[in-house]
Amino acid sequence: MIELVTFQSGNFELVGYWNFPERVGRFPSVICCHGFTGNHIEAKRLFARLSQHLQKKGIACFRFDHRGCGNSEGDFIDFTPDGFLEDLRGAEQQFFSDPRVDANRSAIVGYSLGGISAAYLLSRNPSFRTGVLWAGVARPEIIRDRLAQYSAFSGYEQRGYMDYGGIRVSKEYIDGIGVVTKPVEWLNKFPGPVLFCHGADDEIVRVEQSERFLSARRNPADLLKIFPDADHGFSNWQTIDSLLNVTVDWISGHLGS
C-alpha cells in the first residue's frame, strides 16, 4: 500500500509517497532522490520498483517530487539551484519526522542529478548509515554542457530560460547549478560507505563521474559497480533487475531488515 503525503518547501507544496512494510513498528528506511526533470517513479519505473523490493525486505521507502516535477506544485522554471536544495531540506524533514522511521537505520538512493541530492543530504545528517548513487553527477557543470548541445540553448540569457523539449529550464538553473552545488565536497564529509552504480556506456553522465567521487573519497568501504553495455537508463530489464538486486542487497546489508 502506498501512502501519499504533502509537505511545504518555500511557496510550493510538494508531494511524497511512502511504501511501508505491512506490519506495525519502526523500520529501516530509504529516501529516493530523482533526476533532472524526473519524478518519484523515475524512468522505467526504477524508483517504483525499488520501493517495492525494499518493502518486501521490511525496509520503508520514501519518494518525492521536486517543485515543478511530477505531482508537486510549480512549473519546472521554478526549479532553481537554491529551490532544489530547499526541496531537499523539506523532504529530509518530512522523512525523519515520521515516527515509523528508524533514524539510525536510514539510507539514500540518488539517480543522476539525484546523486547531487544524495551527497548534500549525506553531508547534512549523521543519521544516514549509507548511500547509493546511480549514475551520480559529481561535476554539475556537465548539466550545462549537455544543455548547450541543443539549438534551443542559444539566446537563453536574453529569454531567461531554455525550452528543453517543452520544459522551461531557467537561466538561474543553467548558470547556477555548477556554482551552488558541490557534490564531491559534500560527499567527502560522509564517513559511511557508498555504493556507486554506473552503466559502462552512459553517454549522459559518464562513468568518470562515479570514479571522480570514488577517487576523492578514498574510502575502502566504498564500492563501484559498473554494468557492461548499459546506458544512463541502465538499458534493459536484465540490467535493471541486476541494479535493483545489487542496491537492495547493499542497503539491507547495511541497515538490516
C-alpha positions as CSV (number, residue, x, y, z in Angstrom):
1,M,0.0,0.0,0.0
2,I,1.3,3.5,-0.9
3,E,0.7,6.4,1.4
4,L,0.6,10.0,-0.1
5,V,1.9,12.9,2.0
6,T,2.4,16.6,1.2
7,F,4.9,19.0,2.7
8,Q,5.9,22.6,2.2
9,S,9.1,23.9,0.5
10,G,9.1,27.6,0.3
11,N,6.0,28.6,-1.5
12,F,5.4,25.2,-3.0
13,E,3.5,22.2,-1.8
14,L,5.5,19.0,-2.6
15,V,4.1,15.5,-2.9
16,G,5.8,12.4,-1.4
17,Y,5.0,8.7,-1.4
18,W,5.7,6.1,1.3
19,N,6.0,2.4,0.9
20,F,5.9,0.8,4.4
21,P,6.1,-2.9,5.3
22,E,2.8,-4.3,6.2
23,R,3.3,-4.6,9.9
24,V,3.4,-2.3,12.9
25,G,6.7,-0.9,14.1
26,R,9.7,1.2,13.2
27,F,11.6,0.4,10.1
28,P,15.0,0.9,8.4
29,S,14.1,3.5,5.8
30,V,15.4,4.9,2.5
31,I,14.8,8.2,0.8
32,C,15.0,8.3,-3.0
33,C,16.1,11.5,-4.9
34,H,15.1,11.7,-8.6
35,G,17.0,13.1,-11.6
36,F,16.7,16.2,-13.8
37,T,13.1,16.6,-14.9
38,G,12.4,13.2,-13.3
39,N,9.8,12.2,-10.6
40,H,9.1,9.7,-7.8
41,I,8.5,6.9,-10.3
42,E,11.6,7.6,-12.5
43,A,12.3,6.3,-16.0
44,K,11.5,2.7,-16.5
45,R,9.8,2.8,-13.1
46,L,13.2,2.5,-11.4
47,F,12.1,4.0,-8.1
48,A,8.7,2.4,-8.1
49,R,10.3,-1.0,-8.5
50,L,13.0,-0.3,-5.9
51,S,10.4,0.8,-3.3
52,Q,8.5,-2.5,-3.8
53,H,11.7,-4.6,-3.5
54,L,12.7,-2.7,-0.3
55,Q,9.2,-3.1,1.2
56,K,9.4,-6.9,0.7
57,K,12.6,-6.8,2.7
58,G,11.0,-5.0,5.6
59,I,12.5,-1.6,4.6
60,A,10.4,1.6,4.2
61,C,10.9,3.8,1.2
62,F,10.1,7.5,0.7
63,R,10.0,9.1,-2.7
64,F,9.1,12.7,-3.6
65,D,8.7,15.1,-6.4
66,H,10.7,18.3,-6.6
67,R,8.9,21.6,-7.3
68,G,7.7,21.6,-10.9
69,C,8.2,17.9,-11.2
70,G,5.7,15.0,-11.0
71,N,2.7,15.9,-8.9
72,S,4.2,18.7,-6.9
73,E,3.3,22.3,-7.3
74,G,5.1,24.7,-9.6
75,D,6.5,24.7,-13.1
76,F,9.9,23.5,-13.9
77,I,11.2,27.0,-14.4
78,D,10.8,27.3,-10.6
79,F,13.4,24.6,-10.2
80,T,16.4,26.8,-9.4
81,P,19.6,25.6,-7.6
82,D,18.5,27.2,-4.3
83,G,15.0,25.9,-4.7
84,F,16.5,22.4,-5.4
85,L,18.3,22.5,-2.1
86,E,15.3,23.9,-0.3
87,D,13.2,21.0,-1.5
88,L,15.8,18.5,-0.3
89,R,15.7,20.0,3.2
90,G,11.9,19.8,3.2
91,A,12.0,16.2,2.1
92,E,14.6,15.4,4.7
93,Q,12.5,16.9,7.5
94,Q,9.4,15.0,6.2
95,F,11.3,11.8,6.1
96,F,12.7,11.9,9.6
97,S,9.5,13.3,11.2
98,D,7.6,10.1,10.5
99,P,7.6,8.1,13.8
100,R,7.8,4.8,11.9
101,V,11.3,5.7,10.6
102,D,14.2,4.2,12.5
103,A,16.5,7.2,12.1
104,N,19.6,5.3,13.0
105,R,19.0,2.8,10.2
106,S,18.5,5.1,7.2
107,A,19.9,5.5,3.7
108,I,19.7,7.5,0.5
109,V,19.4,6.4,-3.2
110,G,20.1,9.2,-5.7
111,Y,19.8,8.8,-9.5
112,S,21.7,11.1,-11.9
113,L,21.1,14.7,-10.6
114,G,19.8,12.8,-7.5
115,G,23.4,11.9,-6.9
116,I,24.0,15.6,-6.0
117,S,20.9,15.4,-3.8
118,A,22.3,12.3,-2.0
119,A,25.7,13.9,-1.5
120,Y,24.0,17.0,0.0
121,L,21.8,15.1,2.4
122,L,24.5,12.7,3.5
123,S,26.7,15.6,4.3
124,R,24.0,17.2,6.4
125,N,22.7,14.4,8.6
126,P,24.9,11.9,10.5
127,S,21.9,9.6,11.0
128,F,22.3,8.2,7.5
129,R,24.2,5.0,7.5
130,T,24.9,4.6,3.8
131,G,24.1,5.9,0.3
132,V,23.7,4.5,-3.2
133,L,24.4,6.7,-6.2
134,W,23.1,5.5,-9.6
135,A,24.9,7.3,-12.4
136,G,25.5,10.2,-10.0
137,V,26.7,13.6,-11.1
138,A,30.0,14.6,-9.5
139,R,30.7,17.7,-11.7
140,P,27.4,19.7,-12.0
141,E,28.9,21.7,-14.9
142,I,28.1,18.7,-17.2
143,I,24.4,19.5,-17.0
144,R,25.0,22.9,-18.6
145,D,27.4,21.4,-21.1
146,R,24.7,18.9,-22.1
147,L,22.0,21.6,-22.5
148,A,24.4,23.6,-24.6
149,Q,24.3,20.9,-27.2
150,Y,20.7,21.8,-28.2
151,S,19.8,24.6,-30.6
152,A,17.3,26.0,-28.1
153,F,20.2,26.8,-25.8
154,S,21.1,29.8,-27.9
155,G,19.6,33.1,-26.5
156,Y,18.6,31.7,-23.2
157,E,20.3,34.6,-21.4
158,Q,18.0,37.1,-23.0
159,R,14.9,35.0,-22.7
160,G,15.6,34.0,-19.1
161,Y,15.0,30.3,-19.9
162,M,15.7,27.5,-22.3
163,D,12.9,25.5,-23.9
164,Y,14.1,21.9,-23.3
165,G,11.6,19.8,-25.2
166,G,8.6,21.8,-23.9
167,I,10.1,22.2,-20.4
168,R,11.4,25.7,-19.5
169,V,14.8,25.5,-17.7
170,S,15.6,28.8,-16.0
171,K,18.7,30.9,-16.6
172,E,19.2,30.8,-12.9
173,Y,19.4,27.0,-13.0
174,I,21.7,26.8,-16.1
175,D,24.1,29.4,-14.7
176,G,23.9,28.4,-11.0
177,I,23.8,24.6,-10.8
178,G,27.6,24.3,-11.1
179,V,28.2,27.1,-8.6
180,V,25.7,26.4,-5.8
181,T,26.1,22.6,-5.6
182,K,29.4,20.9,-4.5
183,P,28.7,17.2,-4.6
184,V,32.3,15.9,-4.3
185,E,33.0,18.2,-1.4
186,W,29.7,17.2,0.3
187,L,30.1,13.5,-0.1
188,N,33.7,13.7,1.3
189,K,32.1,14.7,4.6
190,F,30.1,11.5,4.9
191,P,32.1,8.8,6.8
192,G,29.9,5.9,5.9
193,P,30.1,3.5,2.9
194,V,28.7,4.5,-0.5
195,L,27.8,2.2,-3.4
196,F,28.3,3.8,-6.9
197,C,26.4,2.1,-9.8
198,H,27.1,3.2,-13.4
199,G,26.4,2.0,-16.9
200,A,29.6,1.5,-18.9
201,D,28.1,3.1,-22.0
202,D,26.4,6.0,-20.2
203,E,26.9,9.0,-22.6
204,I,24.9,11.4,-20.5
205,V,26.7,11.0,-17.2
206,R,29.9,9.2,-18.0
207,V,31.5,6.6,-15.7
208,E,34.3,9.1,-14.8
209,Q,31.7,10.9,-12.7
210,S,31.5,8.0,-10.3
211,E,35.2,7.5,-10.5
212,R,35.7,11.1,-9.5
213,F,33.6,10.6,-6.4
214,L,35.5,7.4,-5.6
215,S,39.0,8.8,-6.0
216,A,38.2,11.9,-4.0
217,R,36.7,9.9,-1.1
218,R,39.4,7.1,-0.9
219,N,37.1,5.2,1.5
220,P,38.0,1.5,1.4
221,A,34.4,0.6,2.3
222,D,33.0,2.2,-0.9
223,L,32.2,0.1,-4.0
224,L,31.9,1.0,-7.7
225,K,29.7,-1.4,-9.7
226,I,29.9,-0.9,-13.5
227,F,27.2,-2.5,-15.6
228,P,28.6,-3.6,-19.0
229,D,26.8,-2.4,-22.1
230,A,24.4,-0.2,-20.0
231,D,23.4,3.4,-20.8
232,H,22.2,6.1,-18.5
233,G,18.8,4.3,-18.0
234,F,20.6,1.0,-17.4
235,S,19.4,-0.2,-20.8
236,N,17.3,-3.4,-20.5
237,W,15.3,-5.4,-18.0
238,Q,18.2,-7.8,-17.1
239,T,20.5,-4.9,-16.2
240,I,17.8,-3.1,-14.3
241,D,17.0,-6.3,-12.3
242,S,20.7,-6.6,-11.5
243,L,20.8,-2.9,-10.5
244,L,17.9,-3.3,-8.1
245,N,19.2,-6.5,-6.6
246,V,22.6,-5.1,-6.0
247,T,21.1,-2.0,-4.5
248,V,18.7,-3.8,-2.2
249,D,21.4,-6.2,-1.1
250,W,23.7,-3.3,-0.2
251,I,21.0,-1.4,1.7
252,S,19.7,-4.4,3.6
253,G,23.3,-5.5,4.4
254,H,24.0,-2.1,6.0
255,L,20.6,-1.3,7.5
256,G,19.2,-4.8,8.3
257,S,15.6,-5.6,7.7
